[in-house]
Amino acid sequence: LTYGRKRPRSSMTPTLLLYPDGSPFLALGSPGGAQIISSVLNTLVGIVDAGLSLEDSIDAGRVYSNNEKTMVEVPEVCGCNRVPEVDEEFEELFKASGSYLTRGVWW
């Protein structure tokens, strides 16, 4: 619970999406410490930009960056068929840059 003029204890991101007429479409939030903001953003991008269902968007891969490293999660199984395959050359270059590419989920 956060009160007026107080700072939240974490990067809480309660997010509401509304239809143009102002009626509610979706409410999102996430546990996860430093990954809260990117988890909510990745889910929103899946729903709004890729047209995925809520469940498929949550199950899809994630991109997370904390200014030191970037992590990309490539799910081994996803109900949606919009998860791109990761080519080996990209994977090698990505890892060589100091970033992480994980198969399956990291949380």
URNORWO-V343140 format. One record per residue. N is the residue number from 0. RES is the residue in one small letter. OMEGA is omega in degrees with one decimal (none if undefined). D_LAST is the distance of its C-alpha to the last C-alpha in Angstrom with 2 decimals. Layout:
n;res;omega;d_last
N;RES;OMEGA;D_LAST
N;RES;OMEGA;D_LAST
//
This chain:
n;res;omega;d_last
0;l;178.2;24.29
1;t;-179.9;25.71
2;y;178.5;29.45
3;g;178.0;31.70
4;r;177.1;32.13
5;k;177.8;29.15
6;r;175.8;26.01
7;p;-179.4;22.63
8;r;-179.0;20.56
9;s;179.7;17.53
10;s;-178.7;16.98
11;m;-179.5;17.41
12;t;176.3;18.06
13;p;-172.3;19.82
14;t;177.0;21.06
15;l;171.7;24.00
16;l;-178.9;25.40
17;l;169.6;29.06
18;y;179.4;31.56
19;p;179.7;34.49
20;d;177.6;36.57
21;g;178.8;34.15
22;s;-176.1;32.94
23;p;176.1;29.22
24;f;-172.3;27.12
25;l;172.0;23.48
26;a;-178.0;21.62
27;l;172.3;17.97
28;g;-177.9;15.69
29;s;165.9;12.09
30;p;172.1;10.47
31;g;175.6;8.19
32;g;-175.6;10.88
33;a;-176.8;11.73
34;q;-177.4;9.60
35;i;-174.4;11.52
36;i;-178.8;14.42
37;s;177.1;12.99
38;s;179.0;10.89
39;v;179.9;14.27
40;l;179.1;16.23
41;n;178.9;14.52
42;t;178.3;15.08
43;l;179.4;18.61
44;v;178.4;19.46
45;g;-177.9;18.61
46;i;-172.8;20.87
47;v;-174.1;23.60
48;d;-176.5;23.98
49;a;178.5;22.93
50;g;-179.8;24.23
51;l;171.7;21.27
52;s;177.6;21.02
53;l;-178.5;18.45
54;e;179.9;16.69
55;d;179.5;16.88
56;s;177.1;15.73
57;i;-178.8;12.50
58;d;-176.3;12.08
59;a;-179.1;13.21
60;g;-178.2;11.77
61;r;170.3;10.74
62;v;-179.4;12.64
63;y;176.7;11.85
64;s;178.1;14.63
65;n;-179.3;15.49
66;n;174.7;19.07
67;e;-178.2;18.54
68;k;175.8;16.34
69;t;177.6;14.97
70;m;174.8;11.90
71;v;178.8;12.31
72;e;176.0;10.12
73;v;-176.9;12.66
74;p;176.4;11.92
75;e;179.0;14.04
76;v;176.3;15.15
77;c;179.8;15.72
78;g;179.9;18.58
79;c;179.9;19.73
80;n;-178.5;21.78
81;r;179.4;21.24
82;v;-176.7;18.45
83;p;172.8;20.47
84;e;178.5;20.84
85;v;-178.0;20.14
86;d;-173.6;23.34
87;e;-179.8;23.53
88;e;176.8;25.63
89;f;-178.4;23.18
90;e;179.1;20.34
91;e;179.2;22.71
92;l;-179.2;23.83
93;f;179.5;20.39
94;k;179.0;19.36
95;a;179.6;22.87
96;s;-179.5;22.32
97;g;179.9;19.73
98;s;-175.5;16.77
99;y;173.4;13.82
100;l;-177.7;13.45
101;t;173.8;10.80
102;r;-174.0;11.65
103;g;-176.9;9.35
104;v;-179.5;5.74
105;w;-179.4;3.81
106;w;none;0.00
//
